[in-house]
């Protein structure tokens, strides 16, 4: 989101106005707004993927959002999505390690905390168990969001629901019909991408920039 200015007296930040509210509200059709079409949902997935690649590729320090969820994705007048609420984001500091036989190697110091903050249903399980925040923590959150956009269902146990539907060859039964007639090939691809992103082990999650 574009930061327009700040007011020291009010301790306030002023951002661009995004009239279509949050993705969370639009998925719930708050105030009788129409459901998002599958085309818009697919574009939002692409836009959020692009936003995360931008953050994670930041130099000299990658940025991890740490609280990616539909409530922090806002939509402008054309339903173009913007990522907001960087209140708990972290810069991952890069350090140089050297050995006697190799050139200096850049390594990333993980952000560690004993009190993980964020929204539980979208939080990386490894972050919850270890307190280590990495770019692939955001990838997990993106995976849950992809599955929500596909199905329109709440986030709890959504990966298990979609995985079970795929195994039974019944993906169409869990797709959100309110989005219109999903092209099966595209929905199937997105379901597999969402499940890969939402893997419990971060080592099995895809590298967004590489893939």
C-alpha positions in Angstrom: 0.0 0.0 0.0 1.2 3.5 -0.8 2.1 5.6 2.3 0.9 9.1 1.8 2.1 10.7 5.0 2.2 10.8 8.8 0.8 12.8 11.6 3.1 13.0 14.7 0.4 14.6 16.9 -2.1 11.9 16.2 0.5 9.1 16.1 -1.1 8.2 12.7 -0.1 7.0 9.3 -2.1 8.0 6.2 -2.4 5.4 3.4 -4.1 5.4 0.0 -7.9 4.7 0.3 -8.9 1.3 -1.0 -12.7 1.4 -1.3 -13.4 -2.3 -1.7 -12.1 -3.1 1.7 -10.3 -6.4 2.7 -10.3 -9.7 0.9 -11.7 -11.2 4.1 -14.8 -8.9 3.8 -15.2 -9.7 0.1 -15.0 -13.5 0.7 -17.8 -13.0 3.3 -19.7 -10.8 0.9 -20.0 -8.2 3.7 -22.6 -5.4 3.1 -24.1 -7.6 0.3 -21.1 -7.1 -2.0 -21.1 -9.6 -4.9 -18.8 -12.7 -4.7 -15.4 -12.3 -6.3 -15.2 -14.2 -9.7 -12.7 -16.9 -10.3 -10.8 -14.6 -12.6 -10.4 -11.9 -9.9 -9.4 -14.6 -7.3 -6.7 -16.0 -9.7 -5.4 -12.5 -10.3 -5.2 -11.8 -6.5 -3.2 -15.0 -6.1 -0.7 -13.8 -8.7 -0.5 -10.3 -7.2 0.2 -11.7 -3.7 2.8 -14.1 -5.0 4.5 -11.2 -6.8 4.3 -9.0 -3.6 6.0 -11.8 -1.6 8.7 -12.3 -4.2 9.4 -8.5 -4.0 9.6 -8.6 -0.2 11.7 -11.7 0.1 14.1 -10.5 -2.7 14.7 -7.2 -0.9 18.4 -6.3 -0.5 20.4 -6.2 1.6 17.8 -7.7 4.0 14.8 -9.8 3.0 11.5 -8.7 4.4 9.1 -11.3 5.9 5.5 -10.0 6.4 4.7 -12.4 9.2 0.9 -11.9 9.3 -0.3 -12.6 5.7 -4.1 -13.2 5.8 -7.2 -12.0 3.8 -7.8 -9.3 6.4 -4.5 -7.7 5.5 -5.1 -7.8 1.7 -7.0 -4.8 0.6 -8.7 -4.1 -2.8 -8.8 -0.9 -4.8 -11.7 0.3 -7.0 -10.7 -2.1 -9.7 -10.3 -5.1 -7.3 -6.5 -4.9 -7.6 -5.0 -6.2 -4.4 -2.5 -4.4 -2.1 -0.7 -5.9 0.9 -0.9 -4.0 4.1 -0.3 -4.2 7.9 3.4 -4.6 8.2 3.2 -4.1 12.0 5.0 -7.3 12.8 7.2 -7.8 9.7 10.8 -8.5 10.1 14.1 -7.8 8.3 16.2 -10.9 8.0 19.7 -9.8 8.5 22.3 -11.1 6.0 25.7 -12.1 7.4 28.9 -13.1 5.6 30.5 -16.4 6.6 33.9 -17.5 5.3 36.0 -20.6 5.2 39.6 -21.2 4.3 38.6 -23.0 1.1 35.7 -21.0 -0.2 34.6 -17.5 -1.1 32.5 -15.6 1.4 28.9 -17.0 1.6 25.9 -14.9 2.4 23.7 -16.6 5.0 20.4 -15.5 6.4 19.9 -15.1 10.1 16.5 -16.4 11.0 14.3 -14.1 13.2 13.7 -16.0 16.4 11.1 -15.3 19.0 9.6 -17.1 22.0 6.3 -15.4 21.6 5.1 -15.8 17.9 2.7 -13.2 16.8 0.2 -13.5 13.9 -3.1 -15.1 13.1 -3.1 -18.7 14.1 -4.9 -20.3 11.2 -2.4 -18.7 8.7 0.7 -19.2 10.8 3.6 -21.4 9.7 3.5 -24.5 12.0 7.3 -24.5 12.2 7.2 -20.9 13.3 4.8 -21.8 16.0 6.9 -24.7 17.2 10.4 -23.2 16.8 9.9 -19.4 16.9 11.9 -19.2 13.6 10.4 -16.8 11.0 11.6 -17.3 7.4 10.3 -16.2 4.0 8.7 -19.7 3.7 6.6 -18.8 6.7 4.9 -16.3 4.4 4.6 -19.0 1.7 2.6 -21.2 4.1 0.2 -18.3 4.7 -0.1 -17.8 0.9 -1.0 -21.5 0.5 -3.9 -21.2 3.0 -5.1 -18.1 1.2 -5.0 -19.9 -2.2 -7.1 -22.7 -0.8 -9.6 -20.2 0.7 -10.0 -18.4 -2.6 -10.6 -21.7 -4.3 -13.1 -23.1 -1.9 -14.6 -20.1 0.0 -14.2 -22.2 3.2 -12.8 -21.1 6.5 -9.1 -21.7 7.0 -9.2 -24.3 9.7 -8.3 -27.8 8.3 -8.7 -26.4 4.7 -5.6 -28.2 3.4 -6.9 -31.6 4.6 -10.3 -30.9 2.9 -8.7 -30.0 -0.4 -6.2 -32.9 -0.3 -8.9 -35.4 0.4 -11.0 -34.0 -2.5 -8.1 -34.4 -4.9 -7.4 -37.9 -3.8 -11.0 -38.9 -4.4 -11.1 -37.0 -7.7 -13.8 -34.7 -6.3 -12.1 -31.3 -6.4 -15.2 -29.8 -8.1 -17.2 -30.6 -5.0 -15.2 -28.2 -2.8 -14.7 -25.4 -5.3 -16.6 -22.2 -4.4 -19.5 -22.1 -6.9 -20.1 -18.5 -6.1 -17.0 -17.6 -8.1 -18.5 -19.0 -11.3 -17.4 -22.0 -13.4 -13.8 -22.6 -12.5 -11.8 -24.1 -15.5 -10.9 -27.5 -14.1 -7.3 -27.5 -15.2 -6.6 -24.1 -13.7 -8.4 -25.0 -10.4 -6.5 -28.3 -10.2 -3.2 -26.5 -10.7 -4.0 -23.9 -8.0 -5.1 -26.6 -5.6 -1.8 -28.4 -6.0 0.1 -25.1 -5.6 -1.8 -24.2 -2.5 -1.2 -27.6 -0.9 2.5 -27.4 -1.7 2.8 -23.9 -0.2 0.9 -25.1 2.9 3.2 -28.1 3.5 3.8 -28.6 7.3 7.6 -28.8 6.6 9.0 -25.6 5.2 11.7 -27.4 3.3 8.9 -28.9 1.1 7.4 -25.6 0.3 8.2 -24.0 -3.1 10.6 -21.1 -3.7 8.2 -18.5 -5.2 10.8 -16.7 -7.2 12.4 -19.9 -8.6 9.1 -21.5 -9.6 
